[in-house]
Amino acid sequence: MDTLIPIQIRACPSRCTCELSEVFCSRRQLTDIPTGVPPKTELLDLSQNQLRRLPRKGFKDLKYLSQLRLDDNHIEKIEDGAFDGLENLQRLWLLDNRIRALSAGAFIGMPQLWSLKLDSNDIKEISPGVFKPLTSLRWLHLHHNHLTHMPGDELRSLSQLEAVTLHGNDWHCDCDLAELATHLGEHTDKLRFDSGVPTPPAICARPQHLMGEQIHTLSQDDLCMPREETPGPAGDKTCPAPCSCRGTEVDCDQKELTSVPPGIPSTTTELLLSNNNIRDIPPDALVHLKKLQMLLLSNNRLQAVPKDALKKLPELAVLYLDGNDITKIVEGTFDTLTGLRVLSLSNNKITKVEKESFWRLGNLQNLYLHRNSLSDLNPRALNLNKLRALKHVSLYGNKWYCACPLRDLIAYVQRNEEVLSFGDDGETSSPDKRVTCAGPEKHEGTDLTGFDLAALEAECK
C-alpha cells in the first residue's frame, strides 16, 4: 500500500491568488481588506476594488510587507494608525481614490517608507505633521488633488525627500502660502517625477491677478501684498477692426485674421474667432478678458493648444478648438480652466492624449474628440472620478487599433455606455457616429460596444 505524503498548502485569502510571497487581489470587487493574508507576504495588491475606508491597524500582522497597492479604489478615509505595524513597508500606492483629508496619525508606523503616491484624490486638507513619521520618504506624489494651502514646514521635515509633485491643485496664492513658495523656490531640483523628468509646475488658481503663475517663482511680497485688478485696454468700449460687436459679443468670424486683433473690450463674454488663419496666440493676447465665457477658435491653423493664452480665463465655460492642426494634448494644458463645460477638439490631427490632460475639468459635460488620428487612448484620461460631470464624449472617426494595447479603452467604453453618450451630439444610433475599429483587418468596422473583449484578453495572455 502506497504511503500518502501530506502536502502543506499555504493559506491564501478567498478570491485572491498567491505566488510565493506575493498576494494578488486586484479587480475582485472587494469592499473590505481580506482576511487570511499570509503573515510573510511581501507584496499585497488590492488595487481596483471597492474599498471605502482603511481601519486602524488594518494590516497589523503583515510586518514583512514591503509593497502595498491600494490604488483605484473608493477610499474616502484613512483612520489614524491604519498602517501602524508595517515596519518594512517601502512603497505605498493610494492614488486614484476619493481621500478628502489626511489626519496627523494617518501614516504612523512606516519608518522604511520611501515612496508615497497620493495623487488623483480629493484631498483638500493636510493636518500639520502628517508626513513627519515618514523619516525615509524620498518620493511624494500629491498632484491632481484639491489643495489650496499646505502647512509650510511639511516638506522641510522630510530630510530625505528627492521628488515631490504638487501640480494640478487649487492653490490659493496668498500670504499663508508664502513659506511653501519659499521652500519650493529654494528646492526646484525636487520638483520632479521619480523618473527624473521635470513635472508641470504648481501654479496659482487664485487670486485672479496671480492665476497661472508658478508658485516657486513668487516672492513674499507677491503673495502678501494686495493688488488692484489691471484695467482693460484703452478704448474699452470700442470694437476691434474688422470685427462686429453686439453687447458683450465680439464676432471676428471669417475675417481672414492671422492673429487675435487688438482692442477687444475687457467686458467681452463671447469671442468668435473661427474660420480665420490664426497659427498662434501670444500669452498676453487674452489676458484682460476676465469675463470671457465662450471662445470659438474653430477652423484656424493652430498646431498646438495655446495653453499660455488660455490660462487666465477664469470664467471660460465653452472652448472650441476643432478643425485645427493640433497633434497632441499634453498634461497641464487645461488645468486652470476648471469651469469649462464644453471642450471641442474634433477634426484635428491628434495622435496622443496624455492621461491627466483633462483631470482638472471637474465641471466638463461634453468632450469632443471625434475625427482625429487616435489609435490608442489611456482610459484614465477619461477618469470619471475626476470628470464627475461628464455626460458625453465623442470618440468615433479615429484610427482605433483593436489589439492588446486598446483593451482597457474597450472595457471602458463597454462599462460606461449607459453613463456616457459616445456619439457626436449625444445620440449613438447614427451608424457614422459609432466607435469602431480601424484595424487590424479582422476587426475592421467592429463596434467597440459589442467587441468580444474576453477573446481579446485570451489573445493577450
C-alpha positions, 0 to 999 in steps of 0.5 A: 500500500502506497504511503500518502505524503501530506502536502502543506498548502499555504493559506491564501485569502478567498478570491485572491491568488498567491505566488510565493510571497506575493498576494494578488487581489486586484479587480475582485470587487472587494469592499473590505481588506481580506482576511487570511493574508499570509503573515510573510507576504511581501507584496499585497495588491488590492488595487481596483476594488471597492474599498471605502475606508482603511481601519486602524491597524488594518494590516497589523500582522503583515510586518514583512510587507514591503509593497502595498497597492491600494490604488483605484479604489473608493477610499474616502478615509484613512483612520489614524494608525491604519498602517501602524505595524508595517515596519518594512513597508517601502512603497505605498500606492493610494492614488486614484481614490476619493481621500478628502483629508489626511489626519496627523496619525494617518501614516504612523508606523512606516519608518522604511517608507520611501515612496508615497503616491497620493495623487488623483484624490480629493484631498483638500486638507493636510493636518500639520505633521502628517508626513513627519513619521515618514523619516525615509520618504524620498518620493511624494506624489500629491498632484491632481488633488484639491489643495489650496494651502499646505502647512509650510514646514511639511516638506522641510521635515522630510530630510530625505525627500528627492521628488515631490509633485504638487501640480494640478491643485487649487492653490490659493496664492496668498500670504499663508502660502508664502513659506511653501513658495519659499521652500519650493523656490529654494528646492526646484531640483525636487520638483520632479517625477521619480523618473527624473523628468521635470513635472508641470509646475504648481501654479496659482488658481487664485487670486485672479491677478496671480492665476497661472503663475508658478508658485516657486517663482513668487516672492513674499511680497507677491503673495502678501501684498494686495493688488488692484485688478489691471484695467482693460485696454484703452478704448474699452468700449470700442470694437476691434477692426474688422470685427462686429460687436453686439453687447458683450459679443465680439464676432471676428468670424471669417475675417481672414485674421492671422492673429487675435486683433487688438482692442477687444473690450475687457467686458467681452463674454463671447469671442468668435474667432473661427474660420480665420488663419490664426497659427498662434496666440501670444500669452498676453493676447487674452489676458484682460478678458476676465469675463470671457465665457465662450471662445470659438477658435474653430477652423484656424491653423493652430498646431498646438493648444495655446495653453499660455493664452488660455490660462487666465480665463477664469470664467471660460465655460465653452472652448472650441478648438476643432478643425485645427492642426493640433497633434497632441494634448499634453498634461497641464494644458487645461488645468486652470480652466476648471469651469469649462463645460464644453471642450471641442477638439474634433477634426484635428490631427491628434495622435496622443492624449496624455492621461491627466490632460483633462483631470482638472475639468471637474465641471466638463459635460461634453468632450469632443474628440471625434475625427482625429488620428487616435489609435490608442487612448489611456482610459484614465484620461477619461477618469470619471472620478475626476470628470464627475460631470461628464455626460458625453464624449465623442470618440468615433472617426479615429484610427482605433487599433483593436489589439492588446494595447486598446483593451482597457479603452474597450472595457471602458467604453463597454462599462460606461455606455449607459453613463456616457453618450459616445456619439457626436451630439449625444445620440449613438444610433447614427451608424457614422457616429459609432466607435469602431475599429480601424484595424487590424483587418479582422476587426475592421468596422467592429463596434467597440460596444459589442467587441468580444473583449474576453477573446481579446484578453485570451489573445493577450495572455 
